[in-house]
């Protein structure tokens, strides 16, 4: 068995937040914390062998850019 890209992404975001009891984490929504990591290539569109080599391009914490600085 294996997971598709969308299911895997959900497990790493909303699934992880749920497991921690942190309901407001793992999603982007109005009034939420606005924590975000942008990676390239897009893990939902890239071939699986390219996703393993994805690079972080931008990180936001509470809506503020923290990387690159």
mmJSON file of the N, C-alpha and C atoms, coordinates in Angstrom:
{"data_MODEL":{"atom_site":{
"group_PDB":["ATOM","ATOM","ATOM","ATOM","ATOM","ATOM","ATOM","ATOM","ATOM","ATOM","ATOM","ATOM","ATOM","ATOM","ATOM","ATOM","ATOM","ATOM","ATOM","ATOM","ATOM","ATOM","ATOM","ATOM","ATOM","ATOM","ATOM","ATOM","ATOM","ATOM","ATOM","ATOM","ATOM","ATOM","ATOM","ATOM","ATOM","ATOM","ATOM","ATOM","ATOM","ATOM","ATOM","ATOM","ATOM","ATOM","ATOM","ATOM","ATOM","ATOM","ATOM","ATOM","ATOM","ATOM","ATOM","ATOM","ATOM","ATOM","ATOM","ATOM","ATOM","ATOM","ATOM","ATOM","ATOM","ATOM","ATOM","ATOM","ATOM","ATOM","ATOM","ATOM","ATOM","ATOM","ATOM","ATOM","ATOM","ATOM","ATOM","ATOM","ATOM","ATOM","ATOM","ATOM","ATOM","ATOM","ATOM","ATOM","ATOM","ATOM","ATOM","ATOM","ATOM","ATOM","ATOM","ATOM","ATOM","ATOM","ATOM","ATOM","ATOM","ATOM","ATOM","ATOM","ATOM","ATOM","ATOM","ATOM","ATOM","ATOM","ATOM","ATOM","ATOM","ATOM","ATOM","ATOM","ATOM","ATOM","ATOM","ATOM","ATOM","ATOM","ATOM","ATOM","ATOM","ATOM","ATOM","ATOM","ATOM","ATOM","ATOM","ATOM","ATOM","ATOM","ATOM","ATOM","ATOM","ATOM","ATOM","ATOM","ATOM","ATOM","ATOM","ATOM","ATOM","ATOM","ATOM","ATOM","ATOM","ATOM","ATOM","ATOM","ATOM","ATOM","ATOM","ATOM","ATOM","ATOM","ATOM","ATOM","ATOM","ATOM","ATOM","ATOM","ATOM","ATOM","ATOM","ATOM","ATOM","ATOM","ATOM","ATOM","ATOM","ATOM","ATOM","ATOM","ATOM","ATOM","ATOM","ATOM","ATOM","ATOM","ATOM","ATOM","ATOM","ATOM","ATOM","ATOM","ATOM","ATOM","ATOM","ATOM","ATOM","ATOM","ATOM","ATOM","ATOM","ATOM","ATOM","ATOM","ATOM","ATOM","ATOM","ATOM","ATOM","ATOM","ATOM"],
"id":[1,2,3,4,5,6,7,8,9,10,11,12,13,14,15,16,17,18,19,20,21,22,23,24,25,26,27,28,29,30,31,32,33,34,35,36,37,38,39,40,41,42,43,44,45,46,47,48,49,50,51,52,53,54,55,56,57,58,59,60,61,62,63,64,65,66,67,68,69,70,71,72,73,74,75,76,77,78,79,80,81,82,83,84,85,86,87,88,89,90,91,92,93,94,95,96,97,98,99,100,101,102,103,104,105,106,107,108,109,110,111,112,113,114,115,116,117,118,119,120,121,122,123,124,125,126,127,128,129,130,131,132,133,134,135,136,137,138,139,140,141,142,143,144,145,146,147,148,149,150,151,152,153,154,155,156,157,158,159,160,161,162,163,164,165,166,167,168,169,170,171,172,173,174,175,176,177,178,179,180,181,182,183,184,185,186,187,188,189,190,191,192,193,194,195,196,197,198,199,200,201,202,203,204,205,206,207],
"type_symbol":["N","C","C","N","C","C","N","C","C","N","C","C","N","C","C","N","C","C","N","C","C","N","C","C","N","C","C","N","C","C","N","C","C","N","C","C","N","C","C","N","C","C","N","C","C","N","C","C","N","C","C","N","C","C","N","C","C","N","C","C","N","C","C","N","C","C","N","C","C","N","C","C","N","C","C","N","C","C","N","C","C","N","C","C","N","C","C","N","C","C","N","C","C","N","C","C","N","C","C","N","C","C","N","C","C","N","C","C","N","C","C","N","C","C","N","C","C","N","C","C","N","C","C","N","C","C","N","C","C","N","C","C","N","C","C","N","C","C","N","C","C","N","C","C","N","C","C","N","C","C","N","C","C","N","C","C","N","C","C","N","C","C","N","C","C","N","C","C","N","C","C","N","C","C","N","C","C","N","C","C","N","C","C","N","C","C","N","C","C","N","C","C","N","C","C","N","C","C","N","C","C","N","C","C","N","C","C"],
"label_atom_id":["N","CA","C","N","CA","C","N","CA","C","N","CA","C","N","CA","C","N","CA","C","N","CA","C","N","CA","C","N","CA","C","N","CA","C","N","CA","C","N","CA","C","N","CA","C","N","CA","C","N","CA","C","N","CA","C","N","CA","C","N","CA","C","N","CA","C","N","CA","C","N","CA","C","N","CA","C","N","CA","C","N","CA","C","N","CA","C","N","CA","C","N","CA","C","N","CA","C","N","CA","C","N","CA","C","N","CA","C","N","CA","C","N","CA","C","N","CA","C","N","CA","C","N","CA","C","N","CA","C","N","CA","C","N","CA","C","N","CA","C","N","CA","C","N","CA","C","N","CA","C","N","CA","C","N","CA","C","N","CA","C","N","CA","C","N","CA","C","N","CA","C","N","CA","C","N","CA","C","N","CA","C","N","CA","C","N","CA","C","N","CA","C","N","CA","C","N","CA","C","N","CA","C","N","CA","C","N","CA","C","N","CA","C","N","CA","C","N","CA","C","N","CA","C","N","CA","C","N","CA","C","N","CA","C","N","CA","C","N","CA","C"],
"label_alt_id":[null,null,null,null,null,null,null,null,null,null,null,null,null,null,null,null,null,null,null,null,null,null,null,null,null,null,null,null,null,null,null,null,null,null,null,null,null,null,null,null,null,null,null,null,null,null,null,null,null,null,null,null,null,null,null,null,null,null,null,null,null,null,null,null,null,null,null,null,null,null,null,null,null,null,null,null,null,null,null,null,null,null,null,null,null,null,null,null,null,null,null,null,null,null,null,null,null,null,null,null,null,null,null,null,null,null,null,null,null,null,null,null,null,null,null,null,null,null,null,null,null,null,null,null,null,null,null,null,null,null,null,null,null,null,null,null,null,null,null,null,null,null,null,null,null,null,null,null,null,null,null,null,null,null,null,null,null,null,null,null,null,null,null,null,null,null,null,null,null,null,null,null,null,null,null,null,null,null,null,null,null,null,null,null,null,null,null,null,null,null,null,null,null,null,null,null,null,null,null,null,null,null,null,null,null,null,null],
"label_comp_id":["UNK","UNK","UNK","UNK","UNK","UNK","UNK","UNK","UNK","UNK","UNK","UNK","UNK","UNK","UNK","UNK","UNK","UNK","UNK","UNK","UNK","UNK","UNK","UNK","UNK","UNK","UNK","UNK","UNK","UNK","UNK","UNK","UNK","UNK","UNK","UNK","UNK","UNK","UNK","UNK","UNK","UNK","UNK","UNK","UNK","UNK","UNK","UNK","UNK","UNK","UNK","UNK","UNK","UNK","UNK","UNK","UNK","UNK","UNK","UNK","UNK","UNK","UNK","UNK","UNK","UNK","UNK","UNK","UNK","UNK","UNK","UNK","UNK","UNK","UNK","UNK","UNK","UNK","UNK","UNK","UNK","UNK","UNK","UNK","UNK","UNK","UNK","UNK","UNK","UNK","UNK","UNK","UNK","UNK","UNK","UNK","UNK","UNK","UNK","UNK","UNK","UNK","UNK","UNK","UNK","UNK","UNK","UNK","UNK","UNK","UNK","UNK","UNK","UNK","UNK","UNK","UNK","UNK","UNK","UNK","UNK","UNK","UNK","UNK","UNK","UNK","UNK","UNK","UNK","UNK","UNK","UNK","UNK","UNK","UNK","UNK","UNK","UNK","UNK","UNK","UNK","UNK","UNK","UNK","UNK","UNK","UNK","UNK","UNK","UNK","UNK","UNK","UNK","UNK","UNK","UNK","UNK","UNK","UNK","UNK","UNK","UNK","UNK","UNK","UNK","UNK","UNK","UNK","UNK","UNK","UNK","UNK","UNK","UNK","UNK","UNK","UNK","UNK","UNK","UNK","UNK","UNK","UNK","UNK","UNK","UNK","UNK","UNK","UNK","UNK","UNK","UNK","UNK","UNK","UNK","UNK","UNK","UNK","UNK","UNK","UNK","UNK","UNK","UNK","UNK","UNK","UNK"],
"label_asym_id":["A","A","A","A","A","A","A","A","A","A","A","A","A","A","A","A","A","A","A","A","A","A","A","A","A","A","A","A","A","A","A","A","A","A","A","A","A","A","A","A","A","A","A","A","A","A","A","A","A","A","A","A","A","A","A","A","A","A","A","A","A","A","A","A","A","A","A","A","A","A","A","A","A","A","A","A","A","A","A","A","A","A","A","A","A","A","A","A","A","A","A","A","A","A","A","A","A","A","A","A","A","A","A","A","A","A","A","A","A","A","A","A","A","A","A","A","A","A","A","A","A","A","A","A","A","A","A","A","A","A","A","A","A","A","A","A","A","A","A","A","A","A","A","A","A","A","A","A","A","A","A","A","A","A","A","A","A","A","A","A","A","A","A","A","A","A","A","A","A","A","A","A","A","A","A","A","A","A","A","A","A","A","A","A","A","A","A","A","A","A","A","A","A","A","A","A","A","A","A","A","A","A","A","A","A","A","A"],
"label_entity_id":["1","1","1","1","1","1","1","1","1","1","1","1","1","1","1","1","1","1","1","1","1","1","1","1","1","1","1","1","1","1","1","1","1","1","1","1","1","1","1","1","1","1","1","1","1","1","1","1","1","1","1","1","1","1","1","1","1","1","1","1","1","1","1","1","1","1","1","1","1","1","1","1","1","1","1","1","1","1","1","1","1","1","1","1","1","1","1","1","1","1","1","1","1","1","1","1","1","1","1","1","1","1","1","1","1","1","1","1","1","1","1","1","1","1","1","1","1","1","1","1","1","1","1","1","1","1","1","1","1","1","1","1","1","1","1","1","1","1","1","1","1","1","1","1","1","1","1","1","1","1","1","1","1","1","1","1","1","1","1","1","1","1","1","1","1","1","1","1","1","1","1","1","1","1","1","1","1","1","1","1","1","1","1","1","1","1","1","1","1","1","1","1","1","1","1","1","1","1","1","1","1","1","1","1","1","1","1"],
"label_seq_id":[1,1,1,2,2,2,3,3,3,4,4,4,5,5,5,6,6,6,7,7,7,8,8,8,9,9,9,10,10,10,11,11,11,12,12,12,13,13,13,14,14,14,15,15,15,16,16,16,17,17,17,18,18,18,19,19,19,20,20,20,21,21,21,22,22,22,23,23,23,24,24,24,25,25,25,26,26,26,27,27,27,28,28,28,29,29,29,30,30,30,31,31,31,32,32,32,33,33,33,34,34,34,35,35,35,36,36,36,37,37,37,38,38,38,39,39,39,40,40,40,41,41,41,42,42,42,43,43,43,44,44,44,45,45,45,46,46,46,47,47,47,48,48,48,49,49,49,50,50,50,51,51,51,52,52,52,53,53,53,54,54,54,55,55,55,56,56,56,57,57,57,58,58,58,59,59,59,60,60,60,61,61,61,62,62,62,63,63,63,64,64,64,65,65,65,66,66,66,67,67,67,68,68,68,69,69,69],
"pdbx_PDB_ins_code":[null,null,null,null,null,null,null,null,null,null,null,null,null,null,null,null,null,null,null,null,null,null,null,null,null,null,null,null,null,null,null,null,null,null,null,null,null,null,null,null,null,null,null,null,null,null,null,null,null,null,null,null,null,null,null,null,null,null,null,null,null,null,null,null,null,null,null,null,null,null,null,null,null,null,null,null,null,null,null,null,null,null,null,null,null,null,null,null,null,null,null,null,null,null,null,null,null,null,null,null,null,null,null,null,null,null,null,null,null,null,null,null,null,null,null,null,null,null,null,null,null,null,null,null,null,null,null,null,null,null,null,null,null,null,null,null,null,null,null,null,null,null,null,null,null,null,null,null,null,null,null,null,null,null,null,null,null,null,null,null,null,null,null,null,null,null,null,null,null,null,null,null,null,null,null,null,null,null,null,null,null,null,null,null,null,null,null,null,null,null,null,null,null,null,null,null,null,null,null,null,null,null,null,null,null,null,null],
"Cartn_x":[0.824,0.0,0.866,0.288,0.974,-0.064,0.381,-0.483,-0.227,-1.256,-1.081,-0.491,-0.066,0.579,-0.342,-1.601,-2.535,-2.765,-2.942,-3.161,-1.93,-0.748,0.484,0.626,0.322,0.414,-0.558,-1.768,-2.751,-2.232,-1.598,-1.072,0.026,0.857,1.942,1.486,0.273,-0.212,-1.368,-2.576,-3.741,-3.7,-3.188,-3.099,-2.164,-1.013,-0.055,-0.621,-1.28,-1.877,-2.956,-3.772,-4.815,-4.199,-3.136,-2.483,-1.929,-1.543,-1.01,-2.095,-3.343,-4.43,-4.37,-3.735,-3.562,-4.454,-5.728,-6.722,-6.456,-5.833,-5.622,-4.402,-3.611,-2.422,-2.743,-1.887,-2.028,-2.88,-3.491,-4.312,-4.047,-4.437,-4.422,-5.869,-6.22,-7.597,-7.596,-8.62,-8.713,-8.642,-7.788,-7.635,-6.679,-6.163,-5.224,-3.826,-2.887,-1.539,-0.674,-1.026,-0.282,1.165,1.36,2.665,2.682,3.743,3.776,5.207,5.399,6.686,6.408,7.091,6.954,8.144,7.849,8.915,8.808,9.927,9.975,10.771,10.268,9.052,7.797,6.658,5.361,5.197,5.092,5.007,3.738,2.73,1.503,1.571,2.557,2.652,3.936,4.958,6.254,6.249,7.079,7.238,7.781,7.366,7.792,9.306,10.091,11.542,12.115,11.4,11.857,11.441,10.371,9.873,10.894,11.593,12.59,13.699,13.933,14.981,14.422,13.171,12.549,13.35,13.365,14.108,13.144,13.396,12.583,12.951,11.942,12.144,11.717,10.768,10.233,9.612,9.806,9.148,8.532,7.247,6.53,6.113,6.28,5.793,4.951,3.699,2.737,2.653,2.761,2.65,3.902,4.954,6.203,7.244,7.922,8.976,10.16,10.522,11.658,12.793,12.487,13.533,13.113,13.914,15.227,15.075,16.055,15.977,16.606],
"Cartn_y":[-1.18,0.0,1.24,2.321,3.605,4.712,5.879,7.053,7.924,8.587,9.6,10.854,11.782,13.004,13.832,13.976,14.777,14.166,12.849,12.178,12.317,12.181,12.32,13.744,14.735,16.127,16.408,15.864,16.029,15.424,14.258,13.627,14.467,15.117,15.928,17.297,17.712,19.047,18.919,18.762,18.683,17.439,16.342,15.117,15.275,15.882,16.105,17.082,18.136,19.101,18.427,17.6,16.88,15.974,15.26,14.356,15.109,16.356,17.178,17.93,17.818,18.561,20.045,20.397,21.8,22.093,22.261,22.398,23.546,24.625,25.787,25.631,24.597,24.393,23.464,23.48,22.542,23.017,24.193,24.734,26.232,26.775,28.225,28.683,29.535,30.01,31.398,32.204,33.524,33.425,34.262,34.266,33.217,32.369,31.328,31.879,31.03,31.497,31.883,31.521,31.887,31.404,30.16,29.512,28.736,28.914,28.327,28.06,26.927,26.622,26.376,27.116,26.975,26.172,25.072,24.227,24.166,23.863,23.714,22.462,21.585,21.691,21.435,21.756,21.54,20.042,19.62,18.189,17.514,18.308,17.728,17.539,18.146,18.067,17.411,17.394,16.863,15.335,14.719,13.265,12.89,11.757,11.361,11.392,11.041,11.033,12.45,13.472,14.858,15.463,14.953,15.493,15.283,14.176,13.896,14.945,15.601,16.622,18.044,18.187,19.518,20.437,21.713,22.718,23.755,24.169,25.217,26.548,27.276,28.582,29.739,29.482,30.55,29.929,30.575,30.152,31.376,31.268,32.312,31.747,32.523,32.175,33.346,33.053,34.09,35.186,34.783,35.721,36.518,36.327,37.063,36.179,36.728,35.99,35.773,34.493,34.179,33.513,33.021,32.463,32.569,32.982,33.543,34.914,35.294,36.577,37.668],
"Cartn_z":[0.0,0.0,0.0,-0.516,-0.482,-0.458,-0.043,0.002,-1.206,-1.671,-2.696,-2.072,-2.922,-2.447,-1.555,-1.937,-1.132,0.247,0.291,1.575,2.469,1.893,2.672,3.205,2.381,2.814,3.958,3.857,4.939,6.247,6.158,7.373,8.017,7.199,7.727,8.215,7.856,8.24,9.224,8.732,9.617,10.495,9.973,10.77,11.948,11.717,12.807,13.833,13.378,14.299,15.152,14.534,15.263,16.329,15.963,16.908,18.115,17.916,19.005,19.766,19.303,19.944,19.634,18.522,18.136,16.931,17.185,16.118,15.148,15.604,14.743,13.838,14.039,13.212,12.056,11.039,9.938,8.779,8.91,7.831,7.693,6.562,6.358,6.335,7.291,7.391,8.016,7.713,8.323,9.846,10.44,11.89,12.417,11.528,11.938,12.131,12.539,12.863,11.664,10.458,9.246,9.271,9.703,9.609,8.297,7.52,6.181,5.755,5.1,4.474,2.996,2.143,0.694,0.187,-0.491,-1.04,-2.551,-3.185,-4.641,-4.954,-5.773,-6.566,-5.733,-6.315,-5.68,-5.425,-4.161,-3.868,-4.392,-4.747,-5.294,-6.809,-7.443,-8.908,-9.404,-8.583,-9.009,-8.966,-9.797,-9.712,-8.329,-7.787,-6.44,-6.216,-7.214,-7.023,-6.887,-7.322,-7.174,-5.831,-5.244,-3.984,-2.861,-2.893,-1.853,-1.834,-2.957,-3.049,-2.993,-2.558,-2.497,-1.588,-1.95,-1.191,-0.633,0.583,1.21,0.571,0.111,-0.52,0.368,1.276,2.119,3.363,4.505,5.746,6.408,6.755,7.48,8.832,9.876,11.209,11.685,12.013,12.411,11.355,10.092,8.987,8.695,9.472,9.282,8.623,7.652,6.949,7.886,8.082,8.938,8.162,6.95,6.098,4.646,3.713,4.005,4.645,5.425,6.121,5.292],
"occupancy":[1.0,1.0,1.0,1.0,1.0,1.0,1.0,1.0,1.0,1.0,1.0,1.0,1.0,1.0,1.0,1.0,1.0,1.0,1.0,1.0,1.0,1.0,1.0,1.0,1.0,1.0,1.0,1.0,1.0,1.0,1.0,1.0,1.0,1.0,1.0,1.0,1.0,1.0,1.0,1.0,1.0,1.0,1.0,1.0,1.0,1.0,1.0,1.0,1.0,1.0,1.0,1.0,1.0,1.0,1.0,1.0,1.0,1.0,1.0,1.0,1.0,1.0,1.0,1.0,1.0,1.0,1.0,1.0,1.0,1.0,1.0,1.0,1.0,1.0,1.0,1.0,1.0,1.0,1.0,1.0,1.0,1.0,1.0,1.0,1.0,1.0,1.0,1.0,1.0,1.0,1.0,1.0,1.0,1.0,1.0,1.0,1.0,1.0,1.0,1.0,1.0,1.0,1.0,1.0,1.0,1.0,1.0,1.0,1.0,1.0,1.0,1.0,1.0,1.0,1.0,1.0,1.0,1.0,1.0,1.0,1.0,1.0,1.0,1.0,1.0,1.0,1.0,1.0,1.0,1.0,1.0,1.0,1.0,1.0,1.0,1.0,1.0,1.0,1.0,1.0,1.0,1.0,1.0,1.0,1.0,1.0,1.0,1.0,1.0,1.0,1.0,1.0,1.0,1.0,1.0,1.0,1.0,1.0,1.0,1.0,1.0,1.0,1.0,1.0,1.0,1.0,1.0,1.0,1.0,1.0,1.0,1.0,1.0,1.0,1.0,1.0,1.0,1.0,1.0,1.0,1.0,1.0,1.0,1.0,1.0,1.0,1.0,1.0,1.0,1.0,1.0,1.0,1.0,1.0,1.0,1.0,1.0,1.0,1.0,1.0,1.0,1.0,1.0,1.0,1.0,1.0,1.0],
"B_iso_or_equiv":[0.0,0.0,0.0,0.0,0.0,0.0,0.0,0.0,0.0,0.0,0.0,0.0,0.0,0.0,0.0,0.0,0.0,0.0,0.0,0.0,0.0,0.0,0.0,0.0,0.0,0.0,0.0,0.0,0.0,0.0,0.0,0.0,0.0,0.0,0.0,0.0,0.0,0.0,0.0,0.0,0.0,0.0,0.0,0.0,0.0,0.0,0.0,0.0,0.0,0.0,0.0,0.0,0.0,0.0,0.0,0.0,0.0,0.0,0.0,0.0,0.0,0.0,0.0,0.0,0.0,0.0,0.0,0.0,0.0,0.0,0.0,0.0,0.0,0.0,0.0,0.0,0.0,0.0,0.0,0.0,0.0,0.0,0.0,0.0,0.0,0.0,0.0,0.0,0.0,0.0,0.0,0.0,0.0,0.0,0.0,0.0,0.0,0.0,0.0,0.0,0.0,0.0,0.0,0.0,0.0,0.0,0.0,0.0,0.0,0.0,0.0,0.0,0.0,0.0,0.0,0.0,0.0,0.0,0.0,0.0,0.0,0.0,0.0,0.0,0.0,0.0,0.0,0.0,0.0,0.0,0.0,0.0,0.0,0.0,0.0,0.0,0.0,0.0,0.0,0.0,0.0,0.0,0.0,0.0,0.0,0.0,0.0,0.0,0.0,0.0,0.0,0.0,0.0,0.0,0.0,0.0,0.0,0.0,0.0,0.0,0.0,0.0,0.0,0.0,0.0,0.0,0.0,0.0,0.0,0.0,0.0,0.0,0.0,0.0,0.0,0.0,0.0,0.0,0.0,0.0,0.0,0.0,0.0,0.0,0.0,0.0,0.0,0.0,0.0,0.0,0.0,0.0,0.0,0.0,0.0,0.0,0.0,0.0,0.0,0.0,0.0,0.0,0.0,0.0,0.0,0.0,0.0],
"pdbx_formal_charge":[null,null,null,null,null,null,null,null,null,null,null,null,null,null,null,null,null,null,null,null,null,null,null,null,null,null,null,null,null,null,null,null,null,null,null,null,null,null,null,null,null,null,null,null,null,null,null,null,null,null,null,null,null,null,null,null,null,null,null,null,null,null,null,null,null,null,null,null,null,null,null,null,null,null,null,null,null,null,null,null,null,null,null,null,null,null,null,null,null,null,null,null,null,null,null,null,null,null,null,null,null,null,null,null,null,null,null,null,null,null,null,null,null,null,null,null,null,null,null,null,null,null,null,null,null,null,null,null,null,null,null,null,null,null,null,null,null,null,null,null,null,null,null,null,null,null,null,null,null,null,null,null,null,null,null,null,null,null,null,null,null,null,null,null,null,null,null,null,null,null,null,null,null,null,null,null,null,null,null,null,null,null,null,null,null,null,null,null,null,null,null,null,null,null,null,null,null,null,null,null,null,null,null,null,null,null,null],
"auth_seq_id":[1,1,1,2,2,2,3,3,3,4,4,4,5,5,5,6,6,6,7,7,7,8,8,8,9,9,9,10,10,10,11,11,11,12,12,12,13,13,13,14,14,14,15,15,15,16,16,16,17,17,17,18,18,18,19,19,19,20,20,20,21,21,21,22,22,22,23,23,23,24,24,24,25,25,25,26,26,26,27,27,27,28,28,28,29,29,29,30,30,30,31,31,31,32,32,32,33,33,33,34,34,34,35,35,35,36,36,36,37,37,37,38,38,38,39,39,39,40,40,40,41,41,41,42,42,42,43,43,43,44,44,44,45,45,45,46,46,46,47,47,47,48,48,48,49,49,49,50,50,50,51,51,51,52,52,52,53,53,53,54,54,54,55,55,55,56,56,56,57,57,57,58,58,58,59,59,59,60,60,60,61,61,61,62,62,62,63,63,63,64,64,64,65,65,65,66,66,66,67,67,67,68,68,68,69,69,69],
"auth_comp_id":["UNK","UNK","UNK","UNK","UNK","UNK","UNK","UNK","UNK","UNK","UNK","UNK","UNK","UNK","UNK","UNK","UNK","UNK","UNK","UNK","UNK","UNK","UNK","UNK","UNK","UNK","UNK","UNK","UNK","UNK","UNK","UNK","UNK","UNK","UNK","UNK","UNK","UNK","UNK","UNK","UNK","UNK","UNK","UNK","UNK","UNK","UNK","UNK","UNK","UNK","UNK","UNK","UNK","UNK","UNK","UNK","UNK","UNK","UNK","UNK","UNK","UNK","UNK","UNK","UNK","UNK","UNK","UNK","UNK","UNK","UNK","UNK","UNK","UNK","UNK","UNK","UNK","UNK","UNK","UNK","UNK","UNK","UNK","UNK","UNK","UNK","UNK","UNK","UNK","UNK","UNK","UNK","UNK","UNK","UNK","UNK","UNK","UNK","UNK","UNK","UNK","UNK","UNK","UNK","UNK","UNK","UNK","UNK","UNK","UNK","UNK","UNK","UNK","UNK","UNK","UNK","UNK","UNK","UNK","UNK","UNK","UNK","UNK","UNK","UNK","UNK","UNK","UNK","UNK","UNK","UNK","UNK","UNK","UNK","UNK","UNK","UNK","UNK","UNK","UNK","UNK","UNK","UNK","UNK","UNK","UNK","UNK","UNK","UNK","UNK","UNK","UNK","UNK","UNK","UNK","UNK","UNK","UNK","UNK","UNK","UNK","UNK","UNK","UNK","UNK","UNK","UNK","UNK","UNK","UNK","UNK","UNK","UNK","UNK","UNK","UNK","UNK","UNK","UNK","UNK","UNK","UNK","UNK","UNK","UNK","UNK","UNK","UNK","UNK","UNK","UNK","UNK","UNK","UNK","UNK","UNK","UNK","UNK","UNK","UNK","UNK","UNK","UNK","UNK","UNK","UNK","UNK"],
"auth_asym_id":["A","A","A","A","A","A","A","A","A","A","A","A","A","A","A","A","A","A","A","A","A","A","A","A","A","A","A","A","A","A","A","A","A","A","A","A","A","A","A","A","A","A","A","A","A","A","A","A","A","A","A","A","A","A","A","A","A","A","A","A","A","A","A","A","A","A","A","A","A","A","A","A","A","A","A","A","A","A","A","A","A","A","A","A","A","A","A","A","A","A","A","A","A","A","A","A","A","A","A","A","A","A","A","A","A","A","A","A","A","A","A","A","A","A","A","A","A","A","A","A","A","A","A","A","A","A","A","A","A","A","A","A","A","A","A","A","A","A","A","A","A","A","A","A","A","A","A","A","A","A","A","A","A","A","A","A","A","A","A","A","A","A","A","A","A","A","A","A","A","A","A","A","A","A","A","A","A","A","A","A","A","A","A","A","A","A","A","A","A","A","A","A","A","A","A","A","A","A","A","A","A","A","A","A","A","A","A"],
"auth_atom_id":["N","CA","C","N","CA","C","N","CA","C","N","CA","C","N","CA","C","N","CA","C","N","CA","C","N","CA","C","N","CA","C","N","CA","C","N","CA","C","N","CA","C","N","CA","C","N","CA","C","N","CA","C","N","CA","C","N","CA","C","N","CA","C","N","CA","C","N","CA","C","N","CA","C","N","CA","C","N","CA","C","N","CA","C","N","CA","C","N","CA","C","N","CA","C","N","CA","C","N","CA","C","N","CA","C","N","CA","C","N","CA","C","N","CA","C","N","CA","C","N","CA","C","N","CA","C","N","CA","C","N","CA","C","N","CA","C","N","CA","C","N","CA","C","N","CA","C","N","CA","C","N","CA","C","N","CA","C","N","CA","C","N","CA","C","N","CA","C","N","CA","C","N","CA","C","N","CA","C","N","CA","C","N","CA","C","N","CA","C","N","CA","C","N","CA","C","N","CA","C","N","CA","C","N","CA","C","N","CA","C","N","CA","C","N","CA","C","N","CA","C","N","CA","C","N","CA","C","N","CA","C","N","CA","C","N","CA","C","N","CA","C"],
"pdbx_PDB_model_num":[1,1,1,1,1,1,1,1,1,1,1,1,1,1,1,1,1,1,1,1,1,1,1,1,1,1,1,1,1,1,1,1,1,1,1,1,1,1,1,1,1,1,1,1,1,1,1,1,1,1,1,1,1,1,1,1,1,1,1,1,1,1,1,1,1,1,1,1,1,1,1,1,1,1,1,1,1,1,1,1,1,1,1,1,1,1,1,1,1,1,1,1,1,1,1,1,1,1,1,1,1,1,1,1,1,1,1,1,1,1,1,1,1,1,1,1,1,1,1,1,1,1,1,1,1,1,1,1,1,1,1,1,1,1,1,1,1,1,1,1,1,1,1,1,1,1,1,1,1,1,1,1,1,1,1,1,1,1,1,1,1,1,1,1,1,1,1,1,1,1,1,1,1,1,1,1,1,1,1,1,1,1,1,1,1,1,1,1,1,1,1,1,1,1,1,1,1,1,1,1,1,1,1,1,1,1,1]
}}}
